[in-house]
Amino acid sequence: MTVTRKGVDMNAWFNEHGITEVECLVSDLTGILKGKIMPAAKYLHGGRPRLPDSIFIQTVTGGYPEDDELRFWNPAELDMQLVADQAAVYTVPWAEDSTAQIIHDCYYMNGEPVEVAPRYVLKRVLELYAARGWRAVVAPEVEFYLVKTNVDSDYPLEPPVGRSGRQESGRQSYSIDAVNEFDPVFEEMYDFCEAEQLDIDTLIHEEGAGQMEVNFQHGDPLALADQVVIFKRTLRETALRHGMYATFMAKPMANEPGSAMHIHQSLWDSEGKRNLFADEGGEPSKLFLNYVGGLQQYMPAAMPFFAPNINSYRRLMPSQSSGSAPVNVEWGFDNRTAGLRVPVGSAQSMRVENRLPGADANPYLVMAASLACGYLGMMTRADARPPLSGSAWASGFTLPNDVGPALSLLGECEALADVLGERFVKSYLAVKRAEHQAYFRVISSWEREHLLLRV
């Protein structure tokens, strides 16, 4: 385990980096960063920023659920005070003035934590692990596309032009030359990430045209969720500086594979010395099999966290253009067709890779939900189905295939609500139902193309 959490002395850190301005950041339910910008002097001398708690019931379009969906919500839009996590302090390396970006936790004015904040939800799950003497360890793999700038949302996205002056015309999985086409982008990206002290491991070219993947080191889930949030922001900014977009949409282009956020997960003792997923003989332990059993049992109900948007389900449709996206929650050793892959390695590296989440998902909620499913499996001693050695796609599509059915499954799962928090789950359901309704008010180009003059 390499990524750990270590706080800084704010005054000393601000002086060391000559900070003049502070961006106070909070992730909403959709993963969008909200917050305030303050002068550094005011921030250090008692200027604790506030936001209304209604940011956690705001949809991706900026709207809000209808009143009848919010009967459980307070109508006053209570103030929250933002409290800095001193282990989540980063520079903004592209800013002209020396600027800090700091991730904050949210508390009501009476000192109670805001239980619907995604970062708190992950903390809540990690506290359940700590109470059992367990330490969860994760390693995210984040896929994304570089695309040409496009201001017309009705026009399909295209791969960007690389150093050769040409677009990619076919899939070039793991091609070094295809990555080198965008060297100026990635060199600056790595410079920015180094300045921010993000623990990026490797960069590869994925299956799609202009599709890449960045891997992070194994470590503390909260620290890595913070880093993924900052990385997404950093990459978008870097791409813009080079005349292109970076997108984490799950399925940005119809005939190209979707983008995932795979999460490798293992379980360690409280001191981080022994991997509890391996027994004394180096084989999968009973805890490991219970964990996998919990993932298999509860992940279908947790789909709204792994596939939060209408577009998310386009990535998971069984087809040639879906690439290696999973269609169920079967598991197997070194089997990339399975939703749950167990890489081959030593006893100390025993882990399971959740291949279901999309790159568009909120990393705090992806990790919280995945760890919650595994936790429930260990607590109930759930049995894992036998591992598959052949293609998991042959077992068929057994997941919710759209937002509506997924939300219904989550709404019926009391066990997940107990672990993640009932008020949080109700808030999340209200927001996602509102987004689903907003989507159906839009008439698509497909409908105009095929129905306008034919039906």
N, C-alpha and C positions, 0 to 999 in steps of 0.2 A: 504494500500500500504506500503510495507516494504523496497523494494530495491530502493535506491536512489543513486544519483551520488554525490560524495564528493571528491574533489581533495586533494592531499597531497603536502606538501612542499618537493620538491625533495631532496634538500641538507639534510634536517633533516631526511627524511625517509631513505636515503642511509646510513647516519651515524648510525641511530637506528638499521638497519639490517646488518651493516657491508658489504655493497654491494661492490664487486670488479669487477663485470662483468655485462653487460647489453645486453639482447636479445631484439632487436628492431623489433616489429612484425607488419605485415600488412596482412590482409586477401585478397586473390585474388578472382576472380569471383567464383571459384569452392569451396571456403572455405578453401583452403590450405594456411597455414601461410608462408609468405615470409619475408625476412628481413636481418638484419646484427647483428653481435655480436661485441661489443666494450668494451674496458676497461672503468670502471666506471668513473675514473678521467677525461678521455678525453670526455666522454659523458656529464659530468656536466659542463665542461669548454669550451663550444662552439662547441663541436663535433657533429654537426647535421648531421645524416646519410642521404645518398641519394640512390635512386633506379631509374631505368628507368621505364617510364610509360608503357612499353610493358608488364610488369608483368600482366597487366589487360586484355591482349588479348592472354594469354598463356592458352592452353588447359590442361585438367587433365593429359594427357600423356606427357606434356612438349613441345608440338608442337605449331604451330601457324596457323591461318586461311590462306587460299590462298589470294594472292594480290587482286583478283577481289572482295573479300568479305570485303576488307579494304579500299575502295576508300575514305571513310570518315575519315580515321585515319591519323595522322601525320606520315610521313615516317622517322622522325629524331630520334625517341626514346628519347623523351625529358626527362631530369632529373627531378625527384621529390625530394623535401626535406621532410623528415619525421618529423612531429611535435608531440611530446608526448601528450597524453591526461592524465593529472595528476589525473584523476579519474579512470584510467585503468592501474594501477600500481600494480604488483603482485610479490611475491617472486617465485623462482623456488625451491620448498622444497626438490626435489630429487637430486639437484646438489651438488657436493662435495664442490665447492667453493660458497660463498654467491653470488647469482645471482638474478638479477631482470629480469622479462619479462614485457615489456611495450607495450601496443597497441598504434599505431600511426595513425594520419591522414596524408593525402598526399596533398602537395601543389606544384604547379609549382614554378619556381624560381621568377616569377613575382608576386607571392602571391596569384594567383588564385587557388581555390580548384580543385582537380582532380575529375571531375564529374562522372567518371566511377568507382571510388573506392566504393565497397559495403557499407562501413561504411558511406561514404558521402551520398549515395542514401537513407539510412535509416534516416540520419539527415535531408535530404531534405524533406522527407515526414513528419517528426515530426515538422518541421518548418511550414508546411501547417496547421497542427493541432493547433499549438501555435497561429498562426495568427487569428484563429477563436475563441480563448479563450478556446480551448479544450486540455485536457491532456490524451494521450493514456496510458493505463496500460495493461501489458501482464504478463502471467506466462507460461513459457515453460515446457513441459514434454518430456523428451528425452529417447527414447528406444535404446537398444543396445544389442549385443550378446557377450558373452565370448565364444571363440572357441579355439580348440587345435592349436598350431603353425603348420604352413603348408607352406613349401617353394615351393611346386609344384602347380602352378596356375591351372593346369588341374585336380587336385584332389579335390573332394568335401570336404567342410568344415565339421567338426564334433564338437559336444559339448566337452568341456574340462573335465578332470577328477577332481572331487572334493575331499574334505577331506576324504570321505569314500573309495576312490580309484576306484570309479565307475563313468561312464558317466550317465547323465540323459537319460532315455529310453522312456519317455512320457512327455506330457505337464503337468505342475504343477503350473497353474495360482495362484498367491497370496500365494504360499506356503512359510512359514517361514523357514521350514527345508531345502527347496531347495536353499534359499538364504544363509542359514548357511553353506551350502557346500563350499561356497567361502568366508567365514568370513575373512581369512587372507588378501584377495584382498581388500575387502570392508573396513576393518578396516584401512588399509593403505591409501585407497582412501579418506576416511573421514578425516584422519589426514592431508593429503596433501591439501584437499579442505579447511579445517579449517585454515591452515597456509596461504592459498591464500585469505581467507575471501570470499569464494564463498557461496552464499545464498541457499544452497541445503536444501530442505525440507524433502522429504521422498524417500525411496528406496523400490521397490516392485519387485517380480518375475512376469514376464509377461507370455504370453501364450506359447512361444516357449521354446525348450530345451536349457537352458543356456541363455535365454533372460531376461533382467532386464529393469527397468525404473527408472529414477531419476527425481523428480519433483523439480522445483525451486519456490521460493516465488514470489508473485505478485510485480510488480514494473515498473521502467522506462525501455522502450524497448531497448534503446542503452546500458544501464548498463547490462541488461540481455543477450543481444546478445553477448557482450564482455565475459560475464561469461560462456555462453555455449561454445564459442570458446576455452576458457581456460580449461573448464571442459573436453572437448573432448581430448585435448592434455594430460591432467593430467591422465585420465582414461587409455588411450593407454599406457602411460609410466608405470602406476601401474601394468597393466596386464602383460606387458613384464617382469617386475621385478619378477613376479610369474609364468613365463614360459607359458604364454598363450597370445592370442591376444584379444583385445577389438575391435569390428568392428561396425561402424555406417552405413554399407551398408544397403540399403532399403530392400533387399531380399538376404541375404547371403546363405541361404540353401533352396533347392527347395521345400521340403515338410514341412517347418516350416513357421509360420506367418512372415510378414515383420516388419520392425522397423520404427516407426513414430516419428515426432517431433510435437506433438500437441501444439497449441498456444491458451491459454485462453486470451480473449481480452475484455476490458471494456473501457468506455469513462467517464472522470471526468471533472469537472470545473477546471479552471486554478490553483486554490488553493488546489486541491485534496481533497475537502471536500464533494462533492456531486456526486453520480454516475448518469450521464445523461442518462443511459440506462434504468432507472426506472422512471415512472411517480409518481405523488404525492400519488397515491393509491398503489404503489409498483408493478404495472404491467409493462410489456415492453412498453417503450416510443415510440413515433413516430420516434425519432432519432435512437433508437435501430432497429426498423423495416426497416428503410431506410438503416441502416448499413448492416443488413442481406440481404436486397435486392441488395445492391452493391456487396456483396460477391457472391451472386448467379449469378449475371449478369456478373461479370468480372473475377471470379476465373478460369473458363475454359481457358481464354486467358492467365492467369497468371501461368498456369500449369508448364511452364519451370522453374519457381522459386521454386515451391513446389516439383516437380519431375524432377530434372535436368539431370538425367543420364538414359541410356538405362535400367539399372537394376531397376530404380525407378518404372517403369511401371509393373514389375513383382509383386511387392507388391500390386498393385491396380487391378490386374486381378480378376474377380469374380470367386472364387473357395473356397473349404473348407480349403485349405492351406493358404489362405490370411488372416485368422483370422477375426478381426473386421475392416479391412481396408474399407474405404468408396468407393462407386462407382458413387456417384453423389453429388450435392450440395444442397440436400434437408435439412431441419432443423426440429428439434423437441425438446421438453422439456425432458431432461434426457434420450435421445434416442441415444445409442451408435452405432446404425446402420447408422445414418445420418452423412453426411460430416460436418454438422454444428450442434453441440449439445449445448443446453442451460441447464446447471446444475440447479437443483432446489435449491433455497436458499432465503435469505432475499433480500430486495430492494438494499441494499448497495453492495451485492455480484452479482448483475445482470451482466451476461457476456455471451459471445458466445465462444465456443471452436471450432477452426478450426482443424479438424482431418485429413485434406488432406496431409499436408507436410510430407515428409519422413525424417528420421534421417540423410540422406546423403546430405540434402540441406544446403546451406549457411545460417546460422541463421540471418545475417543482411538482406539478400534478402528475406527470408521467412517473416520476420516481416514487412519489407518495403512493399512487395507486398500485404500482407494481409491487412495492414492498408490502403494502397492505394485503394484497392477494396472497403473497407468500407467507406473511405472518398468520393470516387466518388458516392457511393450510397447516402450518406447524402447530397452531393451537388446537385445531380439531383433528390432527393426525390424518389428514386427507391422504388417500392413496393415489399415487400417480399411475396413469395408464402405462402399459409397457412401451418402451422406446421403439421408434420406427427406424428401420435400416434402409428402407426404400423411400420412394417419393411420398411426402406428406400431402402433396396436391391430390393424390389418388384417393385420399380419405374424404375429399369433398369440402365444400364451403360450409362451415358450421358457426360462423360469426354473424352478428347483426350486419345487414347489408346497406343500412342507411341510418341517418341521424334519428329518425322517429322511433324505429324499433330499439335502437341502442339506448335512447333516453328512457323508454318504457322499462327495459331490463334493469337499468340503474335505479329507477324509482321504486322497483320492487325488491331491491336487495338491501335488507335491513342490516346484514352483517357489515357491508362496506360503509353504510351510513354510521354505524356504531364506531368504526375505526377512524374514518375520515372526519366525522362530525356531522350531525344531522342538519344543522343550520347551513353549513357549507354546502352539503349535497343539494339541499332545497334551493339555495341561491344559484348553484351551478345549473341545475335543471331549468330554473326559470329563465336564466340568461340564454341557454342553448335552445330552448323552445322558442324564445322570442326571435333568435337569429334564424331558426328554421322557418318560422312564419314569414319573416322579412324576405327570405329567399324566394318563397313561393309567390310573392307579389311581383316578381321580376319576370318579364316575358323574354325568353332566351332567343338567340339567333337561330338555334335548331328549330324552335317552334315556328318562327317566321319563314324559315327555309322550306319546311316540309308540310306545314299546315295551312299557311296563309291562303293559297290558291287551290288546295286539293281537297279540303274536307268540307 
